[in-house]
Amino acid sequence: MLPATSKLCAAISYRHLRNMTGLRRQAAVAISQELSRLASHSPGPSTWIHQVRRRSSLLSSRLEEKPFSEMEMSYIKQGEEALQKSLRILEDQNDWKTETVAGNGDKVLSKVLPDVGKVFRLEVVVDQPLDTVYGELVDNMEQMGDWNPNVKEVRILERIGKDTVITHEKAAATPGNIVGPRDFVSVRCSRRRGSTCVLAGMSTTYGAMPEQEGFIRAENGPTCMVLRPLPGSPSQTRLTWLLSIDLKGWLPKTIINQVLSQTQVDFAKHLRQRLAR
């Protein structure tokens, strides 16, 4: 099957064949089938991660009618890279240490990775169906500053296709200005596969958004949020948030760890309040 798939892919690389919709669709189907066959013959992670990683490949995703520029493709690939790296981190269940456990069961864990540094993982259950939570975090992304005091502003700078956006985020200073204002320029991608949604991102460069006066340009990623219906309770959503941030500047690690874990706990609280309205 694989040699035949390769020939089909080679065929659509010719300009005069690339515009043949039927051939492009046939290529996408063939690639998707081949990836499924290969995945079924190898041991994999837990079911939902395996499903998203297998189906999120750019080759097997829906072919867009509008061709992308070289720069747009680089952003799409960055988003895909953030998604794959994030899922690999979440896939490994070893060496996670508990940072915080709230009274309602919300939990923040952490681990140190050689090539990334310290990452944090929030695990919560939200009493709202998945579509409601997804709509707030993706469709209403730019309204996050209205309900999350830790976020001053989120602005979409550019949309690329249906799943990728470039954003500029301004984080509010912490109480007492222990950590001053930071901002981020990020590429974000969203994927919905079956009953699982993944929102992934990482820092990027964007010529139209240079460093801003009064803000330290921090870096994030790979980072992602995973949304899944709670088993046996479709009206509730399990949210996992992987957070990886370099705040830059001269800050003690103890302060950074405290701020980031508290930021995740606060996010869950404010998200529930927003959805309850």
C-alpha angles and dihedrals in degrees: 000000000000097000090050091049090050091053091050091051090048090052095057090050089076111093096228091053098040092077093056101107095198093053092048091051091048090052093051092050092048093050092048091050092049093050090050091051093050093046092052091058097053133066111254144181126273116318100260095046091046091051095050096043092049096047100038094072112128090227094059097039121103112288111242119226091220114071116231126232121238090258093049091050090052090056092047090052091048090053091049090049091052090051095049094045092048093051092049089055093049091045091065107077095182128107098011111150126201114248102171138000116191124210091254093055098262107147135197119197131179143194137179118240122196096228099033109031124222116354129188129213124201118200117191142148118225121202093229132087118263096252091057093051092044092050092053095047098041113019093037096036094130091057094062091100089062094064108019112071090197090064121067098182143346117197129179108226098182139358118216113193118315101306109037131071137170112223140186115211128189116201119207120239115262120250110287088017089266086149112028126217115304131186134197137200109206143174112221132189131187128205130187114194117169109306094343128088124190126191110189135175150158139187119280140170121256120182095213092057111055122171112302127229112253094022133090110223104234128186131231137185173170085018134149147167120221120200123194133163111255107254109259093007113072091175089068129065130211109217123196117186120191110197126192118169138163104201093189121210128078105308129148113244092235090060093045092051092048094047096048096046091046090048090059094048090048091049092057091049094049093044091055090049091050094049092046089062 
